[in-house]
């Protein structure tokens, strides 16, 4: 089975600086693989086993120049890496990302495409579904378990009060949840071997990708308004103190 795992590079959240006007400064924030996409990579490796192949795929702008991130993704098991780099994909919105991924996937032989449930920055949860629609393939999201079969995969979706089991014919696109597995930490041998794996870099022209028109316009990005702490301190465990605490909690919830 040939599996393509899609991933996105996102800013390291602990390095993002929030200014007084609530604007966000990313100047010192290094890029990392979106944590949700690590679940997709791990799922692909488990599903492929020893006989299958896993390829990593990402699209974006100048952020893809990050050599550390390339070694990181390859150290997690994929046999090869494919990158689509174009200035117009820098801070691309979901429909633009999905169209570029679809164009790139069309150049590869595959049985299954795996995506994370969302990205670590926007978390729109749209790219995988849009990708499946563009490829005109069976597409399922919220997948919490995958089992390979002959010509199809058996997937489970954990709903509120039941588990849904589906037989999905291949090729297909699946979006996995963050609880499908626990991504392994690469061993030193895998990290050292990552630099020897092939990396193919494409431009928009190489995959015949034409930017799609803007359906929405990015206006601004800012941190939420922080509420001031009330600094209400209730001491003691007397019935009166407990009653006073209950009153404060009741008011805060209303």
C-alpha positions as CSV (number, residue, x, y, z in Angstrom):
1,X,0.0,0.0,0.0
2,X,1.3,3.5,-1.0
3,X,0.3,6.1,1.6
4,X,0.7,9.9,1.4
5,X,0.7,11.7,4.7
6,X,0.1,15.5,4.5
7,X,1.5,17.8,7.0
8,X,1.9,21.5,7.7
9,X,4.5,23.6,9.4
10,X,3.1,25.9,12.1
11,X,4.8,28.4,14.5
12,X,6.0,27.2,17.9
13,X,3.2,28.6,20.1
14,X,5.4,29.2,23.2
15,X,7.6,31.6,21.1
16,X,4.7,33.8,19.9
17,X,4.8,37.2,21.5
18,X,1.5,39.0,22.3
19,X,1.9,42.8,22.1
20,X,-0.1,45.3,24.2
21,X,-2.5,45.9,21.3
22,X,-3.1,42.1,21.1
23,X,-1.3,41.7,17.9
24,X,0.9,38.6,17.5
25,X,4.6,38.7,16.7
26,X,6.0,35.6,15.1
27,X,9.6,36.8,14.5
28,X,11.1,34.6,17.1
29,X,8.8,31.6,16.6
30,X,10.4,28.7,15.0
31,X,8.5,26.4,12.7
32,X,7.5,22.9,13.7
33,X,5.3,20.1,12.3
34,X,1.7,20.5,13.4
35,X,1.1,18.1,16.3
36,X,-2.1,16.8,14.7
37,X,-0.2,15.9,11.5
38,X,2.2,13.8,13.5
39,X,-0.8,11.5,14.3
40,X,-1.4,11.1,10.5
41,X,2.3,10.2,9.9
42,X,2.3,7.6,12.7
43,X,-1.0,6.1,11.5
44,X,0.5,5.8,8.0
45,X,3.6,4.1,9.3
46,X,1.6,1.6,11.3
47,X,-0.7,0.9,8.4
48,X,2.0,0.4,5.9
49,X,4.0,-2.1,8.0
50,X,7.0,-3.6,6.3
51,X,5.6,-4.0,2.8
52,X,4.0,-0.6,2.2
53,X,5.5,2.8,1.4
54,X,4.8,6.1,3.1
55,X,5.5,9.5,1.5
56,X,5.3,12.9,3.2
57,X,3.8,15.9,1.4
58,X,3.6,19.5,2.3
59,X,2.8,22.8,0.5
60,X,3.7,26.3,1.6
61,X,5.9,29.3,1.1
62,X,9.4,30.2,2.4
63,X,8.7,28.3,5.7
64,X,9.5,25.0,3.8
65,X,13.1,26.0,3.6
66,X,13.4,24.7,7.1
67,X,16.0,21.9,6.9
68,X,15.4,20.9,10.5
69,X,11.7,20.3,9.8
70,X,12.6,18.2,6.7
71,X,14.8,15.9,8.8
72,X,12.1,15.8,11.5
73,X,9.4,14.5,9.2
74,X,11.7,12.0,7.5
75,X,13.0,10.7,10.8
76,X,9.5,9.6,11.6
77,X,9.5,6.9,8.9
78,X,8.4,8.2,5.5
79,X,10.6,6.9,2.7
80,X,10.5,10.2,0.7
81,X,9.4,13.8,1.0
82,X,7.6,16.0,-1.5
83,X,7.4,19.8,-1.1
84,X,5.4,22.3,-3.2
85,X,6.9,25.8,-2.6
86,X,5.3,29.0,-3.9
87,X,5.1,32.5,-2.5
88,X,1.3,32.4,-3.0
89,X,1.1,29.5,-0.6
90,X,2.6,31.5,2.3
91,X,-0.2,31.8,4.9
92,X,-2.6,30.1,2.4
93,X,-6.2,29.5,3.5
94,X,-7.7,26.0,3.6
95,X,-9.2,26.0,0.1
96,X,-5.9,27.2,-1.4
97,X,-3.9,24.6,0.5
98,X,-6.2,21.8,-0.6
99,X,-6.0,22.8,-4.2
100,X,-2.2,22.7,-4.2
101,X,-2.2,19.4,-2.3
102,X,-4.6,17.9,-4.9
103,X,-2.4,19.0,-7.8
104,X,0.7,17.4,-6.1
105,X,-1.1,14.2,-5.1
106,X,-2.2,13.8,-8.8
107,X,1.5,13.4,-9.7
108,X,2.0,10.5,-7.3
109,X,0.8,6.9,-7.2
110,X,-1.1,6.2,-4.0
111,X,-3.8,4.1,-2.3
112,X,-4.5,6.3,0.7
113,X,-4.0,9.9,1.7
114,X,-3.9,10.7,5.4
115,X,-4.4,14.1,7.0
116,X,-4.5,15.3,10.6
117,X,-7.8,16.5,12.0
118,X,-6.8,20.1,11.7
119,X,-3.7,22.3,11.8
120,X,-2.0,23.6,14.9
121,X,-2.5,27.2,13.9
122,X,-5.9,27.7,12.2
123,X,-7.5,24.4,13.1
124,X,-10.1,24.9,10.5
125,X,-10.6,21.1,10.0
126,X,-11.3,21.8,6.3
127,X,-8.2,20.8,4.2
128,X,-8.6,17.1,4.3
129,X,-12.3,17.2,3.4
130,X,-11.7,19.7,0.6
131,X,-8.8,17.6,-0.7
132,X,-11.0,14.5,-0.9
133,X,-13.7,16.5,-2.8
134,X,-11.2,17.9,-5.3
135,X,-9.8,14.4,-5.9
136,X,-13.3,13.0,-6.1
137,X,-12.4,10.2,-3.7
138,X,-14.2,8.6,-0.7
139,X,-13.4,10.9,2.2
140,X,-14.0,10.3,5.9
141,X,-13.0,12.5,8.8
142,X,-12.8,12.0,12.6
143,X,-11.2,8.6,12.1
144,X,-10.0,7.0,15.3
145,X,-8.9,3.6,14.0
146,X,-7.8,2.2,10.6
147,X,-7.4,-1.5,9.6
148,X,-6.2,-2.5,6.1
149,X,-8.1,-5.0,4.1
150,X,-8.1,-6.3,0.5
151,X,-8.9,-3.2,-1.7
152,X,-10.4,-1.2,1.1
153,X,-9.8,0.0,4.7
154,X,-12.0,-0.5,7.7
155,X,-12.2,2.7,9.7
156,X,-13.8,3.6,13.0
157,X,-15.3,6.9,14.1
158,X,-16.0,7.4,17.8
159,X,-19.2,9.4,18.1
160,X,-20.9,10.7,21.2
161,X,-22.6,7.5,22.3
162,X,-21.5,5.0,19.6
163,X,-18.7,3.8,17.4
164,X,-19.3,3.9,13.7
165,X,-17.5,1.3,11.5
166,X,-17.2,1.9,7.8
167,X,-15.6,0.0,4.9
168,X,-14.0,2.6,2.7
169,X,-12.8,1.5,-0.8
170,X,-9.4,2.6,-2.0
171,X,-8.1,5.0,-3.1
172,X,-9.4,7.3,-0.4
173,X,-8.7,10.3,1.9
174,X,-8.9,10.0,5.7
175,X,-8.6,12.6,8.4
176,X,-7.5,11.0,11.7
177,X,-8.1,12.3,15.2
178,X,-5.4,13.1,17.7
179,X,-6.3,10.0,19.9
180,X,-5.8,7.5,17.1
181,X,-2.2,6.9,18.4
182,X,0.7,8.4,20.3
183,X,3.4,9.5,17.8
184,X,6.8,7.9,18.5
185,X,9.9,9.9,19.3
186,X,12.4,9.2,16.5
187,X,15.5,7.3,17.6
188,X,19.0,8.7,16.9
189,X,19.5,6.2,14.1
190,X,16.4,7.4,12.4
191,X,17.4,11.0,12.8
192,X,20.8,10.4,11.3
193,X,19.3,8.4,8.4
194,X,16.7,11.1,7.6
195,X,19.3,13.2,5.8
196,X,19.9,10.4,3.2
197,X,16.3,10.1,2.2
198,X,15.1,11.8,-1.1
199,X,13.5,15.2,-1.1
200,X,11.6,16.4,-4.2
201,X,10.8,20.1,-4.4
202,X,8.2,21.3,-6.9
203,X,7.1,24.8,-7.9
204,X,3.5,25.6,-8.8
205,X,4.4,25.2,-12.5
206,X,5.8,21.7,-11.9
207,X,2.5,20.4,-10.7
208,X,0.4,22.6,-13.0
209,X,-1.2,24.4,-10.0
210,X,-3.1,27.5,-10.7
211,X,-4.0,29.6,-7.6
212,X,-7.7,29.5,-6.8
213,X,-9.5,32.8,-6.4
214,X,-9.9,34.1,-2.8
215,X,-13.2,33.0,-1.4
216,X,-12.5,34.9,1.9
217,X,-10.1,37.6,2.7
218,X,-7.6,37.5,5.6
219,X,-8.2,40.7,7.6
220,X,-6.4,40.5,10.9
221,X,-5.1,38.1,13.6
222,X,-5.0,39.1,17.2
223,X,-5.1,37.5,20.7
224,X,-8.4,37.4,22.6
225,X,-9.2,40.1,25.0
226,X,-8.0,39.1,28.4
227,X,-10.4,39.4,31.3
228,X,-9.2,41.0,34.5
229,X,-9.1,38.7,37.5
230,X,-11.7,39.5,40.1
231,X,-9.3,38.6,42.9
232,X,-12.1,37.4,45.2
233,X,-10.6,35.5,48.2
234,X,-12.8,33.4,50.5
235,X,-11.1,31.9,53.5
236,X,-12.2,29.2,55.8
237,X,-14.5,26.1,55.5
238,X,-17.4,27.3,57.6
239,X,-21.0,27.0,56.2
240,X,-21.0,30.7,55.7
241,X,-17.8,30.6,53.6
242,X,-19.1,27.7,51.5
243,X,-22.4,29.5,50.9
244,X,-20.5,32.7,49.9
245,X,-18.4,30.6,47.5
246,X,-21.5,29.1,46.0
247,X,-23.0,32.5,45.5
248,X,-19.9,33.8,43.6
249,X,-19.9,30.7,41.4
250,X,-23.6,31.0,40.6
251,X,-23.1,34.6,39.6
252,X,-20.0,33.8,37.5
253,X,-21.9,31.1,35.5
254,X,-25.0,33.3,34.8
